[in-house]
Amino acid sequence: MRRALALTALTGALATVALFSWGEALPDVEIRCAPKQTQGGRLFPGHALGQGFVCERDGLHALDVALVPLSGVEPSALELTLRVKTPDGPVLRRARLEATQLPTSDGWARFEFEPLDDSSNVRFFFELSSAAPSQHSPWIRYRGLSQLERAWGDRVVPGALHEGVLSGMQLHHEGLCALAFAFDGLDAAAAPATLVLFDAQGVELRRSVIAPLTPHATGWGFFPFEPLKESRFANLRWRLELPRDARVVGDASGLSHFAFFAAGAPAASVLGMTVRGAAQGDRDMVFRAWSGGGAKALVARLASRGGLRIAFAALFTLAATLALFTLARRGLGDAK
């Protein structure tokens, strides 16, 4: 019995050490996307892309933004601007990464700044900007379940009118709510782009018109619409009407595109993406926010979210471990 108690205590100690060592590497807020699927495209001067979030802990001191390098232009520096309360609120911090400091492949770019001692429960908005068309693009996660219909192609497909089908064998979920198309170039602010969705009999079901505040270049353009509840196994057709100078990407089989399906609401700490300060509540930038507190903050977070359930779970775990060791010891004794 004494040996079982010692082993139980050792197990608890190791678990505590693991918990506290993990706390130092825990982001305050994180948007994940695995695999990363839809890049936002180049950043253009005067057309900043951003994101809002609520910080849980004091000591906010760094933001990681997931970037992917694109071909065609020389690398240029990126600047991050951090504002408080609203997308156009007071500027609290700025951070700049030179071209040589940006990732040379798909990866994180860390923007560090002087810690904010009172960042807990505060709404923040950050923006990424570039003084020249950027080589790097931020990754974007559209809110919902994604289904790849056709990956980024190898050519620009000419024409201002494109049509395609969504086969019932391809649509695996209810609540189809958006289609995304790959663009080498699209300035829909100058002339809007329109997506029309039809059923198998040609009846119009949904229409989505986008006129974004920033050009799309080597990025995905999202066409949102009211969720189609009965989309699973439905046979649908789509028509894409583009400005004459638009350059949509595809391959020999057709246009590159994703389908998205409505899912649960995001965490309250995630406030959505911004384009030149305008809210885009259906998508988020892939990023991580880092603040202070370490292991102490982690334990406090577990306690606040789990309350007494965490304590009871720990007690039950220790009791179960002790019981297993006791049974194992008795089993070994009986075997003798």
Backbone torsions as a table, in degrees:
resi	resn	phi	psi	omega
1	MET	NA	-40.5	179.6
2	ARG	-62.2	-38.7	178.9
3	ARG	-67.0	-39.4	178.2
4	ALA	-62.4	-41.6	177.9
5	LEU	-63.0	-40.8	179.6
6	ALA	-64.2	-42.9	178.9
7	LEU	-65.7	-37.5	177.6
8	THR	-63.5	-44.0	178.7
9	ALA	-63.2	-40.1	178.8
10	LEU	-63.5	-42.5	178.3
11	THR	-60.7	-44.6	178.6
12	GLY	-63.0	-40.1	179.6
13	ALA	-64.8	-43.1	178.8
14	LEU	-63.3	-40.5	178.7
15	ALA	-63.6	-39.7	179.4
16	THR	-65.8	-42.2	178.4
17	VAL	-61.6	-43.5	179.4
18	ALA	-62.6	-42.2	-180.0
19	LEU	-61.5	-46.1	-176.2
20	PHE	-73.2	-32.4	177.4
21	SER	-71.2	-31.0	179.3
22	TRP	-70.9	-31.4	-174.8
23	GLY	-59.2	-30.7	-178.1
24	GLU	-69.3	-20.2	-175.9
25	ALA	-110.0	22.8	-176.8
26	LEU	-98.5	116.6	177.6
27	PRO	-64.5	152.7	176.2
28	ASP	-70.4	-48.5	176.3
29	VAL	-135.6	141.2	-179.8
30	GLU	-147.3	132.0	170.1
31	ILE	-105.0	117.5	-179.1
32	ARG	-104.0	155.3	172.7
33	CYS	-157.5	107.9	-177.4
34	ALA	-133.5	117.1	-4.7
35	PRO	-76.5	157.3	175.3
36	LYS	-68.0	138.3	-168.3
37	GLN	-125.7	-41.9	-170.3
38	THR	-126.1	109.4	175.5
39	GLN	-84.8	149.7	-176.4
40	GLY	-78.5	-18.1	-178.1
41	GLY	101.8	179.7	-177.7
42	ARG	-64.0	153.0	169.4
43	LEU	-91.5	134.7	179.3
44	PHE	-114.4	149.9	178.0
45	PRO	-55.1	131.6	-179.5
46	GLY	80.3	4.3	-178.1
47	HIS	-129.8	69.7	-176.5
48	ALA	-74.9	144.9	172.5
49	LEU	-110.4	141.3	-175.3
50	GLY	-147.5	-169.1	-174.8
51	GLN	-159.0	145.5	175.0
52	GLY	-111.6	150.7	178.7
53	PHE	-160.4	162.8	174.8
54	VAL	-111.3	124.3	-179.4
55	CYS	-81.4	138.5	-179.7
56	GLU	-90.9	-26.8	-172.8
57	ARG	-124.1	159.7	172.4
58	ASP	-75.5	160.1	174.8
59	GLY	90.0	24.1	177.0
60	LEU	-55.1	125.2	-173.9
61	HIS	-140.5	-4.2	-178.6
62	ALA	-160.8	150.3	174.2
63	LEU	-131.3	129.6	173.1
64	ASP	-101.0	132.8	177.1
65	VAL	-121.2	129.3	179.8
66	ALA	-77.7	122.5	-177.1
67	LEU	-126.0	152.7	173.0
68	VAL	-130.2	131.4	178.5
69	PRO	-75.7	144.1	178.6
70	LEU	-115.7	159.4	177.9
71	SER	-91.8	166.3	171.9
72	GLY	111.0	-27.5	179.1
73	VAL	-136.3	163.8	177.6
74	GLU	-76.0	149.2	177.1
75	PRO	-61.0	146.6	177.5
76	SER	-138.2	157.2	-178.8
77	ALA	-66.5	152.1	175.2
78	LEU	-120.8	142.9	178.6
79	GLU	-120.4	136.2	175.9
80	LEU	-107.8	130.0	176.9
81	THR	-116.3	126.1	-178.8
82	LEU	-107.4	123.6	179.2
83	ARG	-117.8	164.4	-177.3
84	VAL	-116.0	142.4	173.2
85	LYS	76.2	-51.6	-176.9
86	THR	-137.2	163.3	179.3
87	PRO	-59.8	-24.7	177.7
88	ASP	-110.8	21.7	-179.2
89	GLY	-73.0	-179.1	-179.7
90	PRO	-58.0	141.1	178.1
91	VAL	-79.9	123.8	178.7
92	LEU	-99.5	-38.0	-176.8
93	ARG	-147.4	153.4	170.7
94	ARG	-132.5	145.8	176.4
95	ALA	-143.7	144.4	-175.2
96	ARG	-131.7	136.5	173.2
97	LEU	-117.7	125.8	176.9
98	GLU	-72.0	164.6	-177.1
99	ALA	-56.3	-36.4	-178.0
100	THR	-73.2	-14.2	-179.4
101	GLN	-94.0	-6.6	-178.4
102	LEU	-84.3	153.0	-177.4
103	PRO	-63.4	140.6	178.4
104	THR	-88.8	-5.0	173.7
105	SER	-144.2	-179.1	179.7
106	ASP	-54.9	119.6	-177.7
107	GLY	-175.4	-173.0	-177.8
108	TRP	-94.3	139.7	170.2
109	ALA	-111.2	122.8	-177.1
110	ARG	-99.3	125.1	176.5
111	PHE	-108.2	111.9	-177.5
112	GLU	-105.4	149.9	-179.5
113	PHE	-153.7	172.4	179.2
114	GLU	-60.0	130.5	-176.3
115	PRO	-58.1	146.7	174.4
116	LEU	-100.8	108.6	-172.4
117	ASP	-65.8	-28.0	-174.8
118	ASP	-116.0	48.8	-175.9
119	SER	-87.8	-9.5	-176.0
120	SER	-62.7	130.9	177.5
121	ASN	62.3	26.9	179.6
122	VAL	-105.6	139.6	175.6
123	ARG	-82.5	126.5	178.1
124	PHE	-123.7	152.4	172.5
125	PHE	-135.1	128.4	175.8
126	PHE	-117.1	154.7	178.4
127	GLU	-129.3	143.6	171.6
128	LEU	-106.0	131.9	-179.9
129	SER	-138.5	161.4	-179.9
130	SER	-143.4	142.2	179.3
131	ALA	-80.3	-7.9	178.6
132	ALA	-144.0	159.4	175.2
133	PRO	-52.4	122.2	-169.7
134	SER	-81.0	152.2	171.8
135	GLN	-79.8	-25.4	-174.5
136	HIS	-99.5	147.4	177.6
137	SER	-123.6	137.6	172.4
138	PRO	-76.2	147.3	173.7
139	TRP	-80.1	141.6	-179.5
140	ILE	-120.3	137.9	173.7
141	ARG	-113.0	113.4	175.3
142	TYR	-75.0	139.7	-176.2
143	ARG	-75.7	114.5	-179.7
144	GLY	141.7	173.4	175.1
145	LEU	-76.6	135.3	-178.4
146	SER	-107.5	148.3	176.2
147	GLN	-139.4	115.6	-178.4
148	LEU	-74.7	122.3	176.0
149	GLU	-93.5	-43.7	177.5
150	ARG	-155.1	124.5	-175.0
151	ALA	-68.5	168.6	179.0
152	TRP	-52.9	123.0	-173.0
153	GLY	-84.2	-173.2	-174.4
154	ASP	-109.1	10.9	-175.9
155	ARG	-156.2	159.1	170.5
156	VAL	-87.7	127.6	-178.2
157	VAL	-94.7	117.6	-175.5
158	PRO	-71.4	160.7	174.5
159	GLY	112.5	152.9	179.6
160	ALA	-101.1	-8.0	179.9
161	LEU	-128.8	125.0	-178.0
162	HIS	-134.3	145.3	179.2
163	GLU	-134.4	153.4	179.5
164	GLY	-162.1	178.9	-177.7
165	VAL	-125.2	152.2	168.8
166	LEU	-117.4	103.8	-175.8
167	SER	-71.7	145.3	176.4
168	GLY	-59.6	-26.3	177.0
169	MET	-73.7	-14.7	-179.2
170	GLN	-97.8	-26.2	-176.4
171	LEU	-88.3	106.6	-171.9
172	HIS	-100.4	-1.6	-173.9
173	HIS	-136.4	158.0	170.2
174	GLU	-81.3	162.5	171.5
175	GLY	78.7	36.6	174.5
176	LEU	-54.5	125.4	-172.1
177	CYS	-130.7	-5.6	179.9
178	ALA	-168.9	152.5	167.2
179	LEU	-123.3	143.7	177.5
180	ALA	-121.8	136.3	-180.0
181	PHE	-121.0	149.2	-178.4
182	ALA	-86.7	130.2	-178.3
183	PHE	-124.5	129.1	167.6
184	ASP	-76.4	-28.7	176.0
185	GLY	-165.0	134.9	177.3
186	LEU	-157.5	115.6	174.6
187	ASP	-110.3	76.1	-175.5
188	ALA	-73.4	-11.4	174.8
189	ALA	-68.4	-29.5	177.8
190	ALA	-80.3	-36.2	177.3
191	ALA	-151.6	117.1	-173.6
192	PRO	-61.2	156.5	174.2
193	ALA	-111.5	143.6	-173.3
194	THR	-128.3	133.8	171.8
195	LEU	-113.4	131.8	176.4
196	VAL	-121.7	132.9	-178.6
197	LEU	-112.9	131.5	-177.7
198	PHE	-121.7	156.3	170.0
199	ASP	-85.9	-176.4	-175.0
200	ALA	-65.4	-22.6	-179.9
201	GLN	-91.9	1.4	178.6
202	GLY	89.5	8.6	178.1
203	VAL	-79.8	130.2	-179.6
204	GLU	-69.1	127.6	-179.3
205	LEU	-105.1	-41.3	-177.2
206	ARG	-145.9	152.9	176.0
207	ARG	-139.3	132.5	-179.2
208	SER	-132.0	123.5	179.5
209	VAL	-116.8	125.9	178.5
210	ILE	-117.5	138.6	174.1
211	ALA	-139.3	70.8	-172.6
212	PRO	-63.7	161.0	-177.7
213	LEU	-84.0	-0.9	-179.0
214	THR	-140.6	147.4	177.6
215	PRO	-67.2	149.9	171.1
216	HIS	-98.6	127.0	173.7
217	ALA	-139.9	117.3	-176.2
218	THR	55.4	52.2	179.6
219	GLY	-151.4	173.8	-178.9
220	TRP	-96.2	135.3	174.9
221	GLY	-102.9	127.6	-175.7
222	PHE	-98.8	132.5	177.0
223	PHE	-115.4	94.8	-178.9
224	PRO	-85.8	155.3	175.3
225	PHE	-156.7	168.1	178.9
226	GLU	-58.0	131.0	-176.5
227	PRO	-52.8	136.6	176.6
228	LEU	-92.9	102.8	-169.4
229	LYS	-60.4	-41.4	-174.8
230	GLU	-101.2	52.7	-178.0
231	SER	-88.4	-18.2	-177.5
232	ARG	-64.7	125.4	179.6
233	PHE	65.0	13.7	178.5
234	ALA	-81.5	147.1	174.4
235	ASN	-96.6	116.4	-173.8
236	LEU	-127.0	157.2	172.8
237	ARG	-125.3	150.2	176.6
238	TRP	-128.8	152.2	174.9
239	ARG	-131.1	130.4	-178.1
240	LEU	-114.5	118.7	179.4
241	GLU	-109.3	119.1	-171.0
242	LEU	-119.5	157.1	169.9
243	PRO	-61.1	155.5	-175.3
244	ARG	-60.6	-33.6	-176.5
245	ASP	-89.9	6.2	179.2
246	ALA	-70.0	147.0	178.7
247	ARG	-126.1	100.1	-178.4
248	VAL	-95.0	147.0	-172.7
249	VAL	-103.4	143.7	175.9
250	GLY	-165.8	-156.5	176.2
251	ASP	-140.3	-166.3	-177.2
252	ALA	-62.9	-20.4	-177.0
253	SER	-92.1	-15.4	-178.4
254	GLY	145.2	-165.8	-175.3
255	LEU	-78.9	147.2	174.3
256	SER	-77.0	130.1	-179.3
257	HIS	-160.0	156.5	174.3
258	PHE	-115.1	153.6	167.9
259	ALA	-113.3	141.4	179.0
260	PHE	-125.0	143.4	-177.2
261	PHE	-123.7	141.7	-176.6
262	ALA	-60.4	139.2	178.8
263	ALA	-134.6	-171.5	-178.9
264	GLY	-65.7	163.2	-179.6
265	ALA	-70.6	148.0	178.7
266	PRO	-73.8	172.0	177.2
267	ALA	-61.6	150.9	-178.7
268	ALA	-63.4	-19.3	-179.0
269	SER	-79.9	-6.2	-178.6
270	VAL	-105.6	118.5	-170.9
271	LEU	-104.8	2.1	176.3
272	GLY	92.3	166.3	-177.6
273	MET	-83.5	158.6	174.2
274	THR	-128.6	148.8	174.7
275	VAL	-125.7	110.5	-173.9
276	ARG	52.8	37.8	178.0
277	GLY	87.1	-11.5	179.8
278	ALA	-85.4	135.0	-175.9
279	ALA	-69.9	139.0	173.0
280	GLN	-125.5	81.7	-169.0
281	GLY	-72.8	-2.1	-179.1
282	ASP	-100.7	9.0	-177.4
283	ARG	-153.6	163.9	-179.7
284	ASP	-141.2	150.4	171.4
285	MET	-78.7	143.9	177.4
286	VAL	-80.2	113.4	-174.2
287	PHE	-153.8	169.9	173.6
288	ARG	-136.8	139.7	175.3
289	ALA	-111.9	135.8	-176.6
290	TRP	-118.2	129.0	177.0
291	SER	-132.4	-171.0	-174.1
292	GLY	-95.3	-172.0	175.4
293	GLY	109.5	-35.4	176.4
294	GLY	55.4	-138.0	-174.5
295	ALA	-64.9	-37.2	179.9
296	LYS	-60.1	-43.5	179.3
297	ALA	-66.1	-36.9	179.1
298	LEU	-62.3	-45.9	178.9
299	VAL	-63.1	-41.4	178.4
300	ALA	-62.2	-39.6	179.5
301	ARG	-65.8	-43.4	178.0
302	LEU	-61.3	-40.5	-179.5
303	ALA	-67.0	-41.7	-178.1
304	SER	-68.7	-33.8	-177.7
305	ARG	-86.5	-31.7	-176.4
306	GLY	-105.2	-23.8	180.0
307	GLY	57.5	-137.7	-178.3
308	LEU	-65.2	-21.8	-179.9
309	ARG	-61.4	-35.5	178.7
310	ILE	-65.0	-44.7	-179.2
311	ALA	-63.8	-45.6	178.6
312	PHE	-62.8	-39.5	178.6
313	ALA	-61.5	-41.5	179.0
314	ALA	-64.6	-43.0	179.7
315	LEU	-63.9	-44.7	179.4
316	PHE	-63.1	-38.2	179.4
317	THR	-63.5	-45.3	178.7
318	LEU	-64.0	-41.3	179.3
319	ALA	-63.4	-42.7	178.9
320	ALA	-63.8	-40.8	178.9
321	THR	-62.5	-45.6	178.9
322	LEU	-60.6	-42.5	-179.6
323	ALA	-63.7	-39.9	179.4
324	LEU	-64.4	-43.9	178.9
325	PHE	-64.3	-38.3	179.7
326	THR	-64.9	-44.9	178.5
327	LEU	-63.3	-40.4	179.3
328	ALA	-63.0	-40.4	-179.3
329	ARG	-65.8	-42.2	178.8
330	ARG	-65.5	-36.9	178.9
331	GLY	-62.7	-42.2	178.7
332	LEU	-65.3	-36.1	179.4
333	GLY	-66.3	-42.5	179.9
334	ASP	-64.7	-33.8	-179.2
335	ALA	-64.7	-30.0	178.7
336	LYS	-71.6	NA	NA
